[in-house]
Amino acid sequence: MSKEDSFEMEGTVVDTLPNTMFRVELENGHVVTAHISGKMRKNYIRILTGDKVRVEITPYDLSKGRITYRAR
């Protein structure tokens, strides 16, 4: 899967799951399960319930995603 295949959407963290997984509600109302990207994990970016995040989603599985940015 290349980077061009995926698309990004804004959402809000609804729930925190084990193993640094999060349930994110997107702007269009869909709920996806997302994990933190490697750069965010490396820089110890903390994500809490209620944070606005940008999620990268692949068109092959629309129920999973990767959190790439946390809004301030």
C-alpha positions, 0 to 999 in steps of 0.5 A: 500500500502506498501513501497515495492510496490512503486519504485523510479525515478529521475526527474526535477521539471517543474512546481509548482502547488497549495497546494504544488503539483509539476509537475515533468518530469522523466528521461524517459520523463513521466510527473507526479504530485507529492507532498512533503513527510511528512519529507520534509514538517516537515523540511521545505525543499523548492522545486523550479522549476528546482530542481532535485528530487527523486520521489516515484511512486506506480504501481497502479497510474503512474501519481501521486507520492511523492517527497522524496529527493531533490538533492543539 
